[in-house]
Amino acid sequence: MGMPIWAWIVFYVLVFVMLIADLKMFGKKGQHEVDVKEALQMTAVWIGVSLVFCLGIYLFYPVESHEKAMEFLAGYLIEKSLSMDNLFVFLMLFSFFGVERKYQHEVLFWGIFGALVLRSIFIFAGAAMVERFEWILGLFGLFLLYTGAKMFTHDEEQQGDPGNNFIVRGFKKFFPVTDKMHGEKFFVTEEIKTKSGKSVLRRLATPLFITLLVIETTDVAFAVDSIPAVFSVSRDPFIVLTSNIFAILGLRALYFALAAVAKYFSYLKYGLGIILTFVGVKMLLTMNEYINQMGKWVGLDLNMPHVEIPTLLSLAIIFGVLVLSMGLSVVVSRRKGN
């Protein structure tokens, strides 16, 4: 089933090389503010790299290469669209913690690196669970319906205090934190005097590291939505993983591109709610055997048919909803004079 082990190794080596290239191309550490033009150029580069990889799947994938390429595109688009909502949350976090723009790309780099590791673990675990317990896809579908509905009722103005994140509170219990920024540094060493009058060196975490910690834990919460959504278009671990990771790799550039125009995307969350609802329904339609069996347990003869929505149609619907929601946001914002 799928790709040989050497393909996985080559992929992760490629990802590592691209991460280093991304860090270098975005300027020197702590000395460079990424402008919108540069961010758009890098976003275009990452999208281009992803499309080239998709072409490679189409040309060289060992089985059903055309279908796998479509699955990759659908998964990539789902993850990319959901990530856009995540980036607006990151914008709020940087504002809350007072992180200067020139240091934000450093936090995002390590945040994305951590997300790649965590999501790889989640996807491998999810693939193993789905292979052994196929019915779990039904739970994924129900959860996506729930999160899709939440998108329509969620109020961004009621965000909690990021500083009260339970991971942050736990970290502060075991590691001292300074309230002062120290440039691009995550940790600093300060000399303090003890009660006995001796001078000792103490290692402190900076607000920049706390910001990174909150971003990492926030991404874990987002992954709970996005990874099941990608499983709705493919059950191939290689396709799910690569589409997810390629979408994440371009997030740093996309953040700086979107930060300048965030106010124009007020209707994006509704589009994302529709997308999550659609993929949730798509997933449940393939679970007819389990749903019919559950109906029999409670005395109902549901006789639900098995419905497979073609990947190409799914791709068109997801792309269409995303474009319409963004377009509507821009039109309404301009009419309001924003």
C-alpha positions in Angstrom: 0.0 0.0 0.0 1.6 3.3 -1.1 5.1 4.4 -1.1 8.3 2.5 -0.1 10.3 3.5 3.0 13.0 5.3 0.9 10.3 7.7 -0.5 9.4 8.7 3.1 13.1 9.3 3.9 13.6 11.4 0.7 10.5 13.4 1.5 11.6 14.3 5.0 15.1 15.2 3.8 13.5 17.5 1.2 11.3 19.1 3.9 14.4 19.8 6.0 16.2 21.3 3.0 13.2 23.5 2.2 12.9 24.7 5.8 16.6 25.8 5.8 16.1 27.5 2.5 13.0 29.3 3.8 14.9 30.6 6.8 17.8 31.9 4.6 15.5 33.4 2.0 13.5 35.3 4.6 16.6 37.3 5.8 19.0 37.2 8.7 17.8 36.3 12.1 16.2 39.2 14.0 17.4 41.8 11.5 14.7 41.7 8.8 11.1 42.8 8.6 9.2 40.8 6.0 7.2 43.1 3.8 4.0 42.2 1.8 5.8 42.1 -1.5 8.4 39.6 -0.3 5.7 37.6 1.5 3.6 37.3 -1.7 6.7 36.2 -3.7 7.6 33.5 -1.2 3.9 32.4 -1.0 4.0 32.0 -4.8 7.2 30.0 -4.5 5.8 27.6 -1.9 2.6 27.1 -3.9 4.8 26.4 -7.0 6.9 23.9 -5.1 3.7 22.1 -3.9 2.3 21.9 -7.4 5.6 20.5 -8.7 5.4 17.8 -6.0 1.8 17.1 -7.0 3.0 16.7 -10.6 5.6 14.2 -9.3 2.8 12.2 -7.7 0.9 12.3 -11.0 3.9 11.0 -12.9 5.5 8.6 -10.5 3.0 7.4 -7.9 3.0 3.6 -8.1 -0.8 3.2 -8.0 -3.7 5.3 -9.3 -1.4 8.2 -9.8 -4.1 10.5 -11.3 -6.5 10.0 -8.4 -3.7 10.4 -5.9 -2.7 13.7 -7.4 -6.3 14.9 -7.1 -6.4 13.7 -3.5 -3.2 15.6 -2.8 -4.6 18.8 -4.2 -7.8 18.5 -2.3 -6.0 17.8 1.0 -3.6 20.6 0.3 -6.4 23.1 -0.3 -8.3 22.0 2.8 -5.3 22.4 5.0 -4.3 25.7 3.3 -7.8 27.2 3.7 -8.1 26.1 7.4 -4.6 27.4 8.1 -5.6 30.9 6.9 -8.0 31.1 9.9 -5.1 29.9 12.1 -2.9 32.7 10.9 -5.4 35.3 12.0 -5.2 33.8 15.5 -1.4 34.0 15.3 -1.8 37.7 14.4 -3.8 38.2 17.6 -1.2 36.4 19.7 1.7 38.5 18.4 -0.3 41.6 19.2 -1.1 40.3 22.7 2.5 39.5 23.6 3.9 42.6 21.9 6.2 40.7 19.5 7.7 43.1 17.0 7.2 42.3 13.3 10.9 41.8 12.7 11.0 38.9 15.3 7.7 37.3 14.2 9.3 35.3 11.4 11.7 33.6 13.9 8.8 32.5 16.1 6.8 31.2 13.0 9.8 29.3 11.8 10.2 27.3 14.9 6.4 27.1 15.3 6.1 25.5 11.9 9.0 23.1 12.6 7.2 22.0 15.8 3.9 21.6 13.9 5.6 19.4 11.3 6.8 17.0 14.0 3.5 17.0 15.9 1.3 16.6 12.8 3.5 13.7 11.5 2.9 11.9 14.8 -0.9 12.7 14.6 -1.2 11.5 11.0 0.7 8.3 11.5 -1.4 7.6 14.6 -4.6 8.5 12.8 -3.8 6.3 9.8 -3.1 3.4 12.1 -6.4 3.9 13.9 -8.3 4.2 10.7 -6.7 1.1 9.2 -7.6 -0.9 12.3 -10.9 0.7 13.3 -12.5 2.1 10.1 -15.6 3.2 12.0 -13.6 5.9 13.6 -14.0 7.9 10.4 -17.6 8.3 11.4 -16.6 10.0 14.6 -14.2 12.2 12.5 -17.2 13.1 10.3 -19.4 14.0 13.3 -16.6 16.1 14.9 -16.2 18.0 11.6 -19.9 18.8 11.5 -19.6 20.1 15.1 -16.5 22.3 14.3 -18.2 23.5 11.1 -21.2 24.6 13.1 -18.9 26.3 15.6 -17.4 28.4 12.9 -20.8 30.1 12.4 -21.3 30.9 16.1 -17.7 31.7 17.2 -17.0 35.3 18.2 -13.4 36.4 17.9 -14.0 39.2 20.3 -14.5 36.7 23.1 -11.0 35.3 22.9 -9.6 34.3 26.3 -6.3 35.5 27.7 -3.5 33.6 25.8 -1.4 34.0 28.9 -3.7 31.7 30.8 -3.0 28.8 28.4 -2.7 25.7 30.6 0.6 24.7 29.0 2.0 28.2 29.7 0.8 28.1 33.3 2.4 24.7 33.8 5.7 25.8 32.2 5.9 28.9 34.5 5.6 26.6 37.6 8.8 24.9 36.7 10.8 27.5 34.7 11.2 31.2 35.5 10.0 33.8 32.9 11.0 37.4 32.4 8.5 40.0 31.3 11.1 41.8 29.2 11.8 41.2 25.6 15.4 40.4 24.6 15.4 40.7 20.8 15.2 37.4 19.0 16.3 35.4 22.1 14.0 32.7 23.5 16.1 32.3 26.7 18.5 34.6 28.5 20.8 34.3 31.5 20.7 37.0 34.2 22.7 37.5 37.3 20.7 37.8 40.5 21.6 38.1 44.2 20.4 35.5 46.7 19.2 36.3 50.2 22.7 35.5 51.4 24.2 38.1 49.1 25.8 35.8 46.6 25.5 36.4 42.9 24.1 33.5 40.9 23.2 33.1 37.2 19.6 32.2 36.4 18.2 31.0 33.1 15.0 32.7 32.1 12.5 32.2 29.3 11.5 35.4 27.4 8.0 36.4 26.2 9.1 35.4 22.7 9.4 31.8 23.9 6.0 32.0 25.6 4.5 33.2 22.4 6.1 30.2 20.6 4.7 27.9 23.3 1.1 29.3 22.8 1.4 29.0 19.0 2.5 25.4 19.3 -0.4 24.4 21.6 -2.8 26.4 19.4 -1.7 24.5 16.4 -2.3 21.2 18.1 -6.0 22.3 18.6 -6.2 23.3 15.0 -4.7 20.0 13.9 -7.6 18.2 15.6 -9.9 19.9 12.9 -7.6 19.8 9.9 -6.2 16.3 10.0 -9.6 14.5 10.1 -10.7 16.8 7.3 -7.9 15.6 5.0 -8.8 12.0 5.8 -12.1 12.8 4.2 -10.4 13.0 0.8 -7.7 10.4 1.2 -6.9 7.5 3.5 -3.4 7.1 2.1 -0.9 8.1 4.8 1.6 9.5 2.3 -1.0 11.7 0.6 -2.5 12.9 3.9 1.0 13.7 5.4 2.5 15.3 2.3 -0.5 17.5 1.5 -0.6 18.6 5.2 3.1 19.4 5.5 3.3 21.2 2.1 0.4 23.4 3.2 2.2 24.2 6.5 5.6 24.9 5.0 4.2 28.0 3.2 2.5 29.3 6.3 5.3 31.7 7.4 5.2 33.5 4.1 1.4 33.4 3.9 1.1 35.0 7.4 3.0 38.1 6.3 0.9 38.3 3.1 -2.4 38.1 5.0 -1.4 40.2 8.0 -1.7 43.4 5.9 -5.2 42.5 4.6 -6.7 40.5 7.5 -9.5 43.0 7.9 -10.8 42.2 4.5 -11.5 38.5 5.3 -14.4 38.9 7.7 -16.5 36.2 6.0 -13.7 33.7 5.6 -14.7 31.8 8.8 -18.2 31.1 7.3 -16.6 29.7 4.2 -14.4 27.5 6.4 -17.5 26.4 8.3 -19.1 25.3 5.0 -16.0 23.5 4.0 -15.7 21.6 7.3 -19.4 20.7 7.1 -19.1 19.5 3.6 -16.1 17.2 4.3 -17.9 15.9 7.4 -20.9 15.0 5.4 -18.7 13.5 2.7 -17.0 11.3 5.3 -20.3 10.2 6.8 -21.8 9.2 3.4 -19.1 6.5 3.1 -19.9 5.1 6.6 -23.3 3.8 5.6 -22.7 0.3 6.7 -21.8 1.4 10.2 -24.7 3.9 10.4 -27.2 1.3 9.1 -25.9 -1.2 11.7 -26.3 1.4 14.5 -29.8 2.0 13.3 -30.6 -1.7 13.6 -29.4 -1.7 17.2 -32.0 0.9 18.1 -34.7 -0.6 15.9 -34.5 1.6 12.8 -34.2 0.4 9.3 -32.2 3.4 7.8 -31.1 1.6 4.6 -28.7 4.5 3.9 -26.9 4.1 0.5 -23.2 4.3 0.0 -22.3 7.6 -1.6 -18.8 8.4 -2.9 -18.3 12.1 -3.9 -15.5 12.2 -6.5 -12.3 13.8 -5.5 -12.4 16.2 -8.4 -15.9 17.4 -7.4 -14.7 17.8 -3.8 -11.8 19.8 -5.0 -14.0 22.1 -7.0 -16.5 22.6 -4.2 -13.8 23.4 -1.6 -12.0 25.8 -4.0 -15.3 27.5 -5.0 -16.4 28.0 -1.4 -13.0 29.4 -0.4 -12.9 31.9 -3.4 -16.6 33.0 -2.9 -16.1 33.6 0.9 -12.9 35.6 0.3 -14.4 37.5 -2.6 -17.6 38.4 -0.6 -15.4 39.6 2.3 -13.5 42.0 0.0 -16.7 43.3 -1.6 -18.5 43.9 1.7 -15.4 45.5 3.3 -15.0 47.9 0.4 -18.7 48.9 0.5 -18.3 49.6 4.2 -15.3 51.8 3.4 -12.7 49.7 5.3 
